Amino acid sequence: MCKMEKARIAYNGPSLEYGQIDVRKLAPALLDFTDLIENANLAIGGEYQI
């Protein structure tokens, strides 16, 4: 049986004042989040997928 969960990614910082964020700051954070999700999936018995 497959179970799905939802997660929310939120940014809170000075860039919100102007409605923009530098992609050089955003990209590494998204890559780290991807690693977190992949490792959590492996920890609960999932398979690594590219």
All heavy atoms as atom14 arrays in JSON, in Angstrom:
{
  "sequence": "MCKMEKARIAYNGPSLEYGQIDVRKLAPALLDFTDLIENANLAIGGEYQI",
  "atom14_mask": [
    [1, 1, 1, 1, 1, 1, 1, 1, 0, 0, 0, 0, 0, 0],
    [1, 1, 1, 1, 1, 1, 0, 0, 0, 0, 0, 0, 0, 0],
    [1, 1, 1, 1, 1, 1, 1, 1, 1, 0, 0, 0, 0, 0],
    [1, 1, 1, 1, 1, 1, 1, 1, 0, 0, 0, 0, 0, 0],
    [1, 1, 1, 1, 1, 1, 1, 1, 1, 0, 0, 0, 0, 0],
    [1, 1, 1, 1, 1, 1, 1, 1, 1, 0, 0, 0, 0, 0],
    [1, 1, 1, 1, 1, 0, 0, 0, 0, 0, 0, 0, 0, 0],
    [1, 1, 1, 1, 1, 1, 1, 1, 1, 1, 1, 0, 0, 0],
    [1, 1, 1, 1, 1, 1, 1, 1, 0, 0, 0, 0, 0, 0],
    [1, 1, 1, 1, 1, 0, 0, 0, 0, 0, 0, 0, 0, 0],
    [1, 1, 1, 1, 1, 1, 1, 1, 1, 1, 1, 1, 0, 0],
    [1, 1, 1, 1, 1, 1, 1, 1, 0, 0, 0, 0, 0, 0],
    [1, 1, 1, 1, 0, 0, 0, 0, 0, 0, 0, 0, 0, 0],
    [1, 1, 1, 1, 1, 1, 1, 0, 0, 0, 0, 0, 0, 0],
    [1, 1, 1, 1, 1, 1, 0, 0, 0, 0, 0, 0, 0, 0],
    [1, 1, 1, 1, 1, 1, 1, 1, 0, 0, 0, 0, 0, 0],
    [1, 1, 1, 1, 1, 1, 1, 1, 1, 0, 0, 0, 0, 0],
    [1, 1, 1, 1, 1, 1, 1, 1, 1, 1, 1, 1, 0, 0],
    [1, 1, 1, 1, 0, 0, 0, 0, 0, 0, 0, 0, 0, 0],
    [1, 1, 1, 1, 1, 1, 1, 1, 1, 0, 0, 0, 0, 0],
    [1, 1, 1, 1, 1, 1, 1, 1, 0, 0, 0, 0, 0, 0],
    [1, 1, 1, 1, 1, 1, 1, 1, 0, 0, 0, 0, 0, 0],
    [1, 1, 1, 1, 1, 1, 1, 0, 0, 0, 0, 0, 0, 0],
    [1, 1, 1, 1, 1, 1, 1, 1, 1, 1, 1, 0, 0, 0],
    [1, 1, 1, 1, 1, 1, 1, 1, 1, 0, 0, 0, 0, 0],
    [1, 1, 1, 1, 1, 1, 1, 1, 0, 0, 0, 0, 0, 0],
    [1, 1, 1, 1, 1, 0, 0, 0, 0, 0, 0, 0, 0, 0],
    [1, 1, 1, 1, 1, 1, 1, 0, 0, 0, 0, 0, 0, 0],
    [1, 1, 1, 1, 1, 0, 0, 0, 0, 0, 0, 0, 0, 0],
    [1, 1, 1, 1, 1, 1, 1, 1, 0, 0, 0, 0, 0, 0],
    [1, 1, 1, 1, 1, 1, 1, 1, 0, 0, 0, 0, 0, 0],
    [1, 1, 1, 1, 1, 1, 1, 1, 0, 0, 0, 0, 0, 0],
    [1, 1, 1, 1, 1, 1, 1, 1, 1, 1, 1, 0, 0, 0],
    [1, 1, 1, 1, 1, 1, 1, 0, 0, 0, 0, 0, 0, 0],
    [1, 1, 1, 1, 1, 1, 1, 1, 0, 0, 0, 0, 0, 0],
    [1, 1, 1, 1, 1, 1, 1, 1, 0, 0, 0, 0, 0, 0],
    [1, 1, 1, 1, 1, 1, 1, 1, 0, 0, 0, 0, 0, 0],
    [1, 1, 1, 1, 1, 1, 1, 1, 1, 0, 0, 0, 0, 0],
    [1, 1, 1, 1, 1, 1, 1, 1, 0, 0, 0, 0, 0, 0],
    [1, 1, 1, 1, 1, 0, 0, 0, 0, 0, 0, 0, 0, 0],
    [1, 1, 1, 1, 1, 1, 1, 1, 0, 0, 0, 0, 0, 0],
    [1, 1, 1, 1, 1, 1, 1, 1, 0, 0, 0, 0, 0, 0],
    [1, 1, 1, 1, 1, 0, 0, 0, 0, 0, 0, 0, 0, 0],
    [1, 1, 1, 1, 1, 1, 1, 1, 0, 0, 0, 0, 0, 0],
    [1, 1, 1, 1, 0, 0, 0, 0, 0, 0, 0, 0, 0, 0],
    [1, 1, 1, 1, 0, 0, 0, 0, 0, 0, 0, 0, 0, 0],
    [1, 1, 1, 1, 1, 1, 1, 1, 1, 0, 0, 0, 0, 0],
    [1, 1, 1, 1, 1, 1, 1, 1, 1, 1, 1, 1, 0, 0],
    [1, 1, 1, 1, 1, 1, 1, 1, 1, 0, 0, 0, 0, 0],
    [1, 1, 1, 1, 1, 1, 1, 1, 0, 0, 0, 0, 0, 0]
  ],
  "atom14_positions": [
    [[0.85, -1.18, 0.0], [0.0, 0.0, 0.0], [0.89, 1.24, 0.0], [1.87, 1.32, 0.72], [-0.9, -0.01, 1.23], [-1.77, 1.21, 1.27], [-3.21, 1.11, 2.34], [-2.52, 1.15, 3.94], [0.0, 0.0, 0.0], [0.0, 0.0, 0.0], [0.0, 0.0, 0.0], [0.0, 0.0, 0.0], [0.0, 0.0, 0.0], [0.0, 0.0, 0.0]],
    [[0.53, 2.2, -0.8], [1.3, 3.43, -0.93], [0.65, 4.53, -0.07], [-0.55, 4.73, -0.13], [1.34, 3.86, -2.39], [2.26, 5.37, -2.65], [0.0, 0.0, 0.0], [0.0, 0.0, 0.0], [0.0, 0.0, 0.0], [0.0, 0.0, 0.0], [0.0, 0.0, 0.0], [0.0, 0.0, 0.0], [0.0, 0.0, 0.0], [0.0, 0.0, 0.0]],
    [[1.47, 5.18, 0.7], [0.97, 6.27, 1.52], [1.65, 7.55, 1.06], [2.86, 7.59, 0.88], [1.29, 6.02, 2.98], [0.76, 7.09, 3.89], [1.02, 6.77, 5.34], [0.47, 7.86, 6.21], [0.72, 7.64, 7.62], [0.0, 0.0, 0.0], [0.0, 0.0, 0.0], [0.0, 0.0, 0.0], [0.0, 0.0, 0.0], [0.0, 0.0, 0.0]],
    [[0.87, 8.59, 0.88], [1.41, 9.87, 0.43], [1.24, 10.9, 1.53], [0.25, 10.9, 2.25], [0.69, 10.35, -0.83], [0.96, 9.47, -2.03], [0.13, 10.01, -3.52], [0.8, 11.63, -3.73], [0.0, 0.0, 0.0], [0.0, 0.0, 0.0], [0.0, 0.0, 0.0], [0.0, 0.0, 0.0], [0.0, 0.0, 0.0], [0.0, 0.0, 0.0]],
    [[2.22, 11.75, 1.65], [2.17, 12.86, 2.59], [2.49, 14.15, 1.83], [3.12, 14.12, 0.79], [3.19, 12.67, 3.71], [2.93, 11.48, 4.6], [1.7, 11.64, 5.48], [1.31, 12.79, 5.76], [1.15, 10.61, 5.88], [0.0, 0.0, 0.0], [0.0, 0.0, 0.0], [0.0, 0.0, 0.0], [0.0, 0.0, 0.0], [0.0, 0.0, 0.0]],
    [[2.05, 15.24, 2.36], [2.32, 16.54, 1.76], [3.3, 17.31, 2.64], [3.32, 17.14, 3.85], [1.05, 17.35, 1.61], [0.09, 16.79, 0.59], [-1.11, 17.69, 0.43], [-2.06, 17.1, -0.59], [-3.2, 17.99, -0.81], [0.0, 0.0, 0.0], [0.0, 0.0, 0.0], [0.0, 0.0, 0.0], [0.0, 0.0, 0.0], [0.0, 0.0, 0.0]],
    [[4.1, 18.14, 2.0], [5.02, 19.01, 2.73], [4.92, 20.41, 2.13], [4.66, 20.57, 0.95], [6.45, 18.48, 2.61], [0.0, 0.0, 0.0], [0.0, 0.0, 0.0], [0.0, 0.0, 0.0], [0.0, 0.0, 0.0], [0.0, 0.0, 0.0], [0.0, 0.0, 0.0], [0.0, 0.0, 0.0], [0.0, 0.0, 0.0], [0.0, 0.0, 0.0]],
    [[5.12, 21.37, 2.95], [5.09, 22.76, 2.47], [6.49, 23.35, 2.64], [7.11, 23.21, 3.68], [4.1, 23.57, 3.28], [4.17, 25.06, 2.95], [3.27, 25.86, 3.83], [2.0, 25.93, 3.15], [0.95, 26.55, 3.6], [0.99, 27.12, 4.79], [-0.16, 26.59, 2.93], [0.0, 0.0, 0.0], [0.0, 0.0, 0.0], [0.0, 0.0, 0.0]],
    [[6.95, 23.98, 1.59], [8.23, 24.68, 1.64], [7.9, 26.16, 1.74], [7.19, 26.7, 0.9], [9.06, 24.42, 0.37], [9.31, 22.93, 0.18], [10.38, 25.18, 0.44], [9.96, 22.6, -1.12], [0.0, 0.0, 0.0], [0.0, 0.0, 0.0], [0.0, 0.0, 0.0], [0.0, 0.0, 0.0], [0.0, 0.0, 0.0], [0.0, 0.0, 0.0]],
    [[8.41, 26.79, 2.76], [8.13, 28.21, 2.96], [9.44, 28.97, 3.13], [10.37, 28.48, 3.77], [7.24, 28.42, 4.18], [0.0, 0.0, 0.0], [0.0, 0.0, 0.0], [0.0, 0.0, 0.0], [0.0, 0.0, 0.0], [0.0, 0.0, 0.0], [0.0, 0.0, 0.0], [0.0, 0.0, 0.0], [0.0, 0.0, 0.0], [0.0, 0.0, 0.0]],
    [[9.48, 30.14, 2.57], [10.65, 31.0, 2.73], [10.24, 32.21, 3.54], [9.2, 32.81, 3.29], [11.19, 31.44, 1.36], [12.31, 32.45, 1.5], [13.58, 32.05, 1.87], [12.08, 33.8, 1.31], [14.61, 32.97, 2.02], [13.09, 34.74, 1.45], [14.35, 34.3, 1.82], [15.36, 35.21, 1.97], [0.0, 0.0, 0.0], [0.0, 0.0, 0.0]],
    [[11.05, 32.55, 4.5], [10.8, 33.73, 5.3], [12.1, 34.5, 5.4], [13.08, 34.01, 5.95], [10.3, 33.34, 6.69], [9.88, 34.54, 7.49], [9.74, 35.64, 6.95], [9.67, 34.35, 8.76], [0.0, 0.0, 0.0], [0.0, 0.0, 0.0], [0.0, 0.0, 0.0], [0.0, 0.0, 0.0], [0.0, 0.0, 0.0], [0.0, 0.0, 0.0]],
    [[12.14, 35.65, 4.82], [13.35, 36.43, 4.86], [13.16, 37.8, 4.23], [12.06, 38.14, 3.79], [0.0, 0.0, 0.0], [0.0, 0.0, 0.0], [0.0, 0.0, 0.0], [0.0, 0.0, 0.0], [0.0, 0.0, 0.0], [0.0, 0.0, 0.0], [0.0, 0.0, 0.0], [0.0, 0.0, 0.0], [0.0, 0.0, 0.0], [0.0, 0.0, 0.0]],
    [[14.21, 38.58, 4.17], [14.1, 39.94, 3.67], [13.67, 40.03, 2.21], [13.09, 41.03, 1.8], [15.5, 40.52, 3.85], [16.39, 39.36, 4.11], [15.55, 38.26, 4.62], [0.0, 0.0, 0.0], [0.0, 0.0, 0.0], [0.0, 0.0, 0.0], [0.0, 0.0, 0.0], [0.0, 0.0, 0.0], [0.0, 0.0, 0.0], [0.0, 0.0, 0.0]],
    [[13.93, 38.98, 1.43], [13.53, 39.02, 0.02], [12.02, 39.07, -0.16], [11.52, 39.49, -1.2], [14.09, 37.8, -0.72], [15.49, 37.86, -0.74], [0.0, 0.0, 0.0], [0.0, 0.0, 0.0], [0.0, 0.0, 0.0], [0.0, 0.0, 0.0], [0.0, 0.0, 0.0], [0.0, 0.0, 0.0], [0.0, 0.0, 0.0], [0.0, 0.0, 0.0]],
    [[11.27, 38.63, 0.86], [9.81, 38.68, 0.76], [9.3, 40.11, 0.62], [8.27, 40.36, 0.0], [9.16, 38.03, 1.98], [9.22, 36.51, 2.02], [8.58, 36.02, 3.32], [8.55, 35.89, 0.84], [0.0, 0.0, 0.0], [0.0, 0.0, 0.0], [0.0, 0.0, 0.0], [0.0, 0.0, 0.0], [0.0, 0.0, 0.0], [0.0, 0.0, 0.0]],
    [[10.03, 41.04, 1.2], [9.62, 42.44, 1.13], [9.53, 42.92, -0.31], [8.67, 43.71, -0.67], [10.62, 43.3, 1.91], [10.23, 44.77, 1.99], [11.21, 45.55, 2.84], [11.81, 44.97, 3.77], [11.37, 46.74, 2.57], [0.0, 0.0, 0.0], [0.0, 0.0, 0.0], [0.0, 0.0, 0.0], [0.0, 0.0, 0.0], [0.0, 0.0, 0.0]],
    [[10.42, 42.4, -1.16], [10.46, 42.8, -2.56], [9.86, 41.76, -3.5], [9.81, 41.97, -4.7], [11.9, 43.09, -2.98], [12.55, 44.13, -2.1], [13.5, 43.76, -1.16], [12.17, 45.47, -2.17], [14.09, 44.7, -0.33], [12.74, 46.41, -1.33], [13.7, 46.02, -0.42], [14.26, 46.96, 0.41], [0.0, 0.0, 0.0], [0.0, 0.0, 0.0]],
    [[9.44, 40.62, -2.95], [8.82, 39.58, -3.76], [9.79, 38.86, -4.68], [9.41, 38.4, -5.73], [0.0, 0.0, 0.0], [0.0, 0.0, 0.0], [0.0, 0.0, 0.0], [0.0, 0.0, 0.0], [0.0, 0.0, 0.0], [0.0, 0.0, 0.0], [0.0, 0.0, 0.0], [0.0, 0.0, 0.0], [0.0, 0.0, 0.0], [0.0, 0.0, 0.0]],
    [[11.04, 38.75, -4.26], [12.03, 38.07, -5.09], [13.08, 37.41, -4.21], [13.26, 37.77, -3.06], [12.7, 39.05, -6.05], [13.4, 40.2, -5.34], [13.87, 41.26, -6.32], [13.47, 41.28, -7.46], [14.72, 42.15, -5.85], [0.0, 0.0, 0.0], [0.0, 0.0, 0.0], [0.0, 0.0, 0.0], [0.0, 0.0, 0.0], [0.0, 0.0, 0.0]],
    [[13.75, 36.42, -4.77], [14.84, 35.75, -4.07], [15.91, 35.43, -5.11], [15.61, 35.07, -6.25], [14.37, 34.48, -3.35], [15.52, 33.86, -2.55], [13.76, 33.47, -4.28], [15.11, 32.71, -1.65], [0.0, 0.0, 0.0], [0.0, 0.0, 0.0], [0.0, 0.0, 0.0], [0.0, 0.0, 0.0], [0.0, 0.0, 0.0], [0.0, 0.0, 0.0]],
    [[17.15, 35.55, -4.71], [18.28, 35.27, -5.58], [18.32, 33.76, -5.84], [18.35, 32.96, -4.91], [19.57, 35.73, -4.91], [20.79, 35.61, -5.79], [20.75, 34.87, -6.8], [21.8, 36.26, -5.47], [0.0, 0.0, 0.0], [0.0, 0.0, 0.0], [0.0, 0.0, 0.0], [0.0, 0.0, 0.0], [0.0, 0.0, 0.0], [0.0, 0.0, 0.0]],
    [[18.33, 33.37, -7.1], [18.33, 31.95, -7.45], [19.57, 31.24, -6.91], [19.53, 30.05, -6.63], [18.19, 31.77, -8.98], [19.45, 32.19, -9.71], [17.82, 30.34, -9.32], [0.0, 0.0, 0.0], [0.0, 0.0, 0.0], [0.0, 0.0, 0.0], [0.0, 0.0, 0.0], [0.0, 0.0, 0.0], [0.0, 0.0, 0.0], [0.0, 0.0, 0.0]],
    [[20.66, 31.96, -6.71], [21.87, 31.34, -6.14], [21.68, 30.97, -4.68], [22.42, 30.15, -4.14], [23.06, 32.28, -6.31], [23.51, 32.41, -7.77], [24.56, 33.47, -7.89], [23.95, 34.77, -7.67], [23.94, 35.76, -8.55], [24.56, 35.61, -9.69], [23.35, 36.89, -8.29], [0.0, 0.0, 0.0], [0.0, 0.0, 0.0], [0.0, 0.0, 0.0]],
    [[20.7, 31.54, -4.02], [20.36, 31.17, -2.65], [19.26, 30.11, -2.62], [19.24, 29.25, -1.74], [19.92, 32.39, -1.85], [21.03, 33.38, -1.63], [20.55, 34.56, -0.82], [21.69, 35.56, -0.61], [21.23, 36.74, 0.12], [0.0, 0.0, 0.0], [0.0, 0.0, 0.0], [0.0, 0.0, 0.0], [0.0, 0.0, 0.0], [0.0, 0.0, 0.0]],
    [[18.35, 30.18, -3.57], [17.23, 29.25, -3.61], [17.65, 27.86, -4.07], [17.27, 26.85, -3.48], [16.13, 29.79, -4.52], [14.91, 28.89, -4.72], [14.2, 28.66, -3.4], [13.97, 29.49, -5.75], [0.0, 0.0, 0.0], [0.0, 0.0, 0.0], [0.0, 0.0, 0.0], [0.0, 0.0, 0.0], [0.0, 0.0, 0.0], [0.0, 0.0, 0.0]],
    [[18.45, 27.78, -5.12], [18.81, 26.48, -5.72], [19.46, 25.52, -4.72], [19.04, 24.37, -4.63], [19.69, 26.69, -6.94], [0.0, 0.0, 0.0], [0.0, 0.0, 0.0], [0.0, 0.0, 0.0], [0.0, 0.0, 0.0], [0.0, 0.0, 0.0], [0.0, 0.0, 0.0], [0.0, 0.0, 0.0], [0.0, 0.0, 0.0], [0.0, 0.0, 0.0]],
    [[20.47, 25.94, -3.95], [21.06, 24.99, -3.0], [20.06, 24.51, -1.95], [20.11, 23.35, -1.54], [22.19, 25.79, -2.34], [22.49, 26.9, -3.28], [21.2, 27.21, -3.98], [0.0, 0.0, 0.0], [0.0, 0.0, 0.0], [0.0, 0.0, 0.0], [0.0, 0.0, 0.0], [0.0, 0.0, 0.0], [0.0, 0.0, 0.0], [0.0, 0.0, 0.0]],
    [[19.16, 25.37, -1.53], [18.16, 24.97, -0.54], [17.22, 23.92, -1.12], [16.86, 22.95, -0.44], [17.36, 26.18, -0.08], [0.0, 0.0, 0.0], [0.0, 0.0, 0.0], [0.0, 0.0, 0.0], [0.0, 0.0, 0.0], [0.0, 0.0, 0.0], [0.0, 0.0, 0.0], [0.0, 0.0, 0.0], [0.0, 0.0, 0.0], [0.0, 0.0, 0.0]],
    [[16.84, 24.07, -2.38], [15.96, 23.08, -3.02], [16.69, 21.76, -3.22], [16.09, 20.69, -3.05], [15.44, 23.61, -4.35], [14.46, 24.79, -4.24], [14.1, 25.3, -5.63], [13.21, 24.41, -3.47], [0.0, 0.0, 0.0], [0.0, 0.0, 0.0], [0.0, 0.0, 0.0], [0.0, 0.0, 0.0], [0.0, 0.0, 0.0], [0.0, 0.0, 0.0]],
    [[17.96, 21.81, -3.57], [18.74, 20.58, -3.73], [18.87, 19.85, -2.39], [18.75, 18.62, -2.32], [20.11, 20.89, -4.31], [20.1, 21.32, -5.78], [21.48, 21.84, -6.18], [19.65, 20.2, -6.68], [0.0, 0.0, 0.0], [0.0, 0.0, 0.0], [0.0, 0.0, 0.0], [0.0, 0.0, 0.0], [0.0, 0.0, 0.0], [0.0, 0.0, 0.0]],
    [[19.11, 20.59, -1.33], [19.19, 19.97, 0.0], [17.86, 19.36, 0.41], [17.81, 18.29, 1.02], [19.64, 20.99, 1.05], [21.11, 21.36, 0.9], [21.86, 20.63, 0.24], [21.5, 22.41, 1.45], [0.0, 0.0, 0.0], [0.0, 0.0, 0.0], [0.0, 0.0, 0.0], [0.0, 0.0, 0.0], [0.0, 0.0, 0.0], [0.0, 0.0, 0.0]],
    [[16.76, 20.02, 0.08], [15.44, 19.48, 0.39], [15.21, 18.18, -0.37], [14.65, 17.23, 0.17], [14.35, 20.52, 0.06], [12.97, 20.07, 0.45], [12.59, 20.03, 1.77], [12.06, 19.67, -0.52], [11.32, 19.61, 2.13], [10.8, 19.26, -0.17], [10.42, 19.22, 1.16], [0.0, 0.0, 0.0], [0.0, 0.0, 0.0], [0.0, 0.0, 0.0]],
    [[15.66, 18.13, -1.62], [15.55, 16.91, -2.41], [16.3, 15.77, -1.75], [15.79, 14.65, -1.64], [16.09, 17.14, -3.84], [15.33, 18.17, -4.46], [16.02, 15.88, -4.68], [0.0, 0.0, 0.0], [0.0, 0.0, 0.0], [0.0, 0.0, 0.0], [0.0, 0.0, 0.0], [0.0, 0.0, 0.0], [0.0, 0.0, 0.0], [0.0, 0.0, 0.0]],
    [[17.51, 16.04, -1.28], [18.29, 15.02, -0.57], [17.57, 14.54, 0.68], [17.55, 13.34, 0.97], [19.67, 15.56, -0.19], [20.59, 15.77, -1.38], [20.31, 15.21, -2.46], [21.58, 16.51, -1.23], [0.0, 0.0, 0.0], [0.0, 0.0, 0.0], [0.0, 0.0, 0.0], [0.0, 0.0, 0.0], [0.0, 0.0, 0.0], [0.0, 0.0, 0.0]],
    [[16.96, 15.45, 1.4], [16.21, 15.09, 2.6], [15.07, 14.13, 2.26], [14.9, 13.09, 2.91], [15.66, 16.35, 3.28], [14.67, 16.1, 4.41], [15.38, 15.52, 5.63], [13.93, 17.37, 4.76], [0.0, 0.0, 0.0], [0.0, 0.0, 0.0], [0.0, 0.0, 0.0], [0.0, 0.0, 0.0], [0.0, 0.0, 0.0], [0.0, 0.0, 0.0]],
    [[14.3, 14.46, 1.25], [13.16, 13.63, 0.87], [13.61, 12.25, 0.38], [13.04, 11.23, 0.74], [12.3, 14.33, -0.21], [11.73, 15.64, 0.35], [11.2, 13.42, -0.72], [10.86, 15.48, 1.58], [0.0, 0.0, 0.0], [0.0, 0.0, 0.0], [0.0, 0.0, 0.0], [0.0, 0.0, 0.0], [0.0, 0.0, 0.0], [0.0, 0.0, 0.0]],
    [[14.67, 12.22, -0.44], [15.18, 10.93, -0.94], [15.67, 10.06, 0.2], [15.4, 8.86, 0.23], [16.29, 11.16, -1.96], [15.78, 11.69, -3.28], [16.89, 12.02, -4.26], [18.07, 12.09, -3.85], [16.57, 12.21, -5.44], [0.0, 0.0, 0.0], [0.0, 0.0, 0.0], [0.0, 0.0, 0.0], [0.0, 0.0, 0.0], [0.0, 0.0, 0.0]],
    [[16.4, 10.63, 1.15], [16.91, 9.86, 2.27], [15.79, 9.41, 3.21], [15.85, 8.3, 3.76], [17.97, 10.65, 3.03], [19.27, 10.71, 2.26], [19.71, 9.73, 1.7], [19.86, 11.89, 2.2], [0.0, 0.0, 0.0], [0.0, 0.0, 0.0], [0.0, 0.0, 0.0], [0.0, 0.0, 0.0], [0.0, 0.0, 0.0], [0.0, 0.0, 0.0]],
    [[14.79, 10.23, 3.39], [13.64, 9.83, 4.21], [12.92, 8.66, 3.55], [12.51, 7.7, 4.22], [12.69, 11.0, 4.4], [0.0, 0.0, 0.0], [0.0, 0.0, 0.0], [0.0, 0.0, 0.0], [0.0, 0.0, 0.0], [0.0, 0.0, 0.0], [0.0, 0.0, 0.0], [0.0, 0.0, 0.0], [0.0, 0.0, 0.0], [0.0, 0.0, 0.0]],
    [[12.78, 8.69, 2.24], [12.15, 7.6, 1.5], [12.93, 6.31, 1.68], [12.35, 5.24, 1.91], [12.02, 7.97, 0.02], [11.26, 6.92, -0.76], [10.18, 6.52, -0.38], [11.85, 6.48, -1.86], [0.0, 0.0, 0.0], [0.0, 0.0, 0.0], [0.0, 0.0, 0.0], [0.0, 0.0, 0.0], [0.0, 0.0, 0.0], [0.0, 0.0, 0.0]],
    [[14.25, 6.38, 1.58], [15.09, 5.19, 1.77], [14.96, 4.66, 3.2], [14.92, 3.45, 3.41], [16.55, 5.51, 1.47], [16.91, 5.7, 0.0], [18.34, 6.2, -0.14], [16.72, 4.41, -0.77], [0.0, 0.0, 0.0], [0.0, 0.0, 0.0], [0.0, 0.0, 0.0], [0.0, 0.0, 0.0], [0.0, 0.0, 0.0], [0.0, 0.0, 0.0]],
    [[14.89, 5.56, 4.17], [14.82, 5.15, 5.57], [13.53, 4.4, 5.88], [13.52, 3.54, 6.77], [14.95, 6.38, 6.48], [0.0, 0.0, 0.0], [0.0, 0.0, 0.0], [0.0, 0.0, 0.0], [0.0, 0.0, 0.0], [0.0, 0.0, 0.0], [0.0, 0.0, 0.0], [0.0, 0.0, 0.0], [0.0, 0.0, 0.0], [0.0, 0.0, 0.0]],
    [[12.47, 4.7, 5.19], [11.2, 4.02, 5.45], [10.98, 2.83, 4.52], [9.9, 2.26, 4.48], [10.0, 5.0, 5.38], [9.87, 5.61, 4.0], [10.09, 6.04, 6.46], [8.61, 6.43, 3.81], [0.0, 0.0, 0.0], [0.0, 0.0, 0.0], [0.0, 0.0, 0.0], [0.0, 0.0, 0.0], [0.0, 0.0, 0.0], [0.0, 0.0, 0.0]],
    [[12.01, 2.47, 3.77], [11.92, 1.26, 2.97], [11.61, 1.48, 1.5], [11.25, 0.54, 0.8], [0.0, 0.0, 0.0], [0.0, 0.0, 0.0], [0.0, 0.0, 0.0], [0.0, 0.0, 0.0], [0.0, 0.0, 0.0], [0.0, 0.0, 0.0], [0.0, 0.0, 0.0], [0.0, 0.0, 0.0], [0.0, 0.0, 0.0], [0.0, 0.0, 0.0]],
    [[11.74, 2.69, 1.04], [11.48, 2.95, -0.37], [12.69, 2.62, -1.22], [13.71, 2.12, -0.74], [0.0, 0.0, 0.0], [0.0, 0.0, 0.0], [0.0, 0.0, 0.0], [0.0, 0.0, 0.0], [0.0, 0.0, 0.0], [0.0, 0.0, 0.0], [0.0, 0.0, 0.0], [0.0, 0.0, 0.0], [0.0, 0.0, 0.0], [0.0, 0.0, 0.0]],
    [[12.57, 2.87, -2.49], [13.66, 2.63, -3.41], [14.2, 3.96, -3.91], [13.45, 4.93, -4.04], [13.19, 1.82, -4.61], [12.75, 0.42, -4.24], [12.28, -0.36, -5.46], [12.49, 0.1, -6.58], [11.71, -1.44, -5.26], [0.0, 0.0, 0.0], [0.0, 0.0, 0.0], [0.0, 0.0, 0.0], [0.0, 0.0, 0.0], [0.0, 0.0, 0.0]],
    [[15.49, 3.98, -4.2], [16.11, 5.19, -4.76], [15.7, 5.32, -6.21], [15.8, 4.37, -6.97], [17.63, 5.12, -4.64], [18.3, 6.38, -5.1], [18.34, 7.49, -4.27], [18.86, 6.48, -6.36], [18.95, 8.66, -4.68], [19.47, 7.65, -6.79], [19.52, 8.74, -5.92], [20.11, 9.9, -6.34], [0.0, 0.0, 0.0], [0.0, 0.0, 0.0]],
    [[15.22, 6.49, -6.59], [14.8, 6.73, -7.97], [15.48, 7.98, -8.47], [15.62, 8.96, -7.75], [13.29, 6.92, -8.06], [12.52, 5.69, -7.67], [11.03, 5.91, -7.76], [10.57, 6.95, -8.19], [10.27, 4.92, -7.34], [0.0, 0.0, 0.0], [0.0, 0.0, 0.0], [0.0, 0.0, 0.0], [0.0, 0.0, 0.0], [0.0, 0.0, 0.0]],
    [[15.91, 7.93, -9.71], [16.54, 9.1, -10.32], [15.51, 9.84, -11.12], [14.68, 9.32, -11.78], [17.72, 8.69, -11.2], [18.82, 8.1, -10.33], [18.25, 9.87, -11.98], [20.04, 7.63, -11.06], [0.0, 0.0, 0.0], [0.0, 0.0, 0.0], [0.0, 0.0, 0.0], [0.0, 0.0, 0.0], [0.0, 0.0, 0.0], [0.0, 0.0, 0.0]]
  ]
}
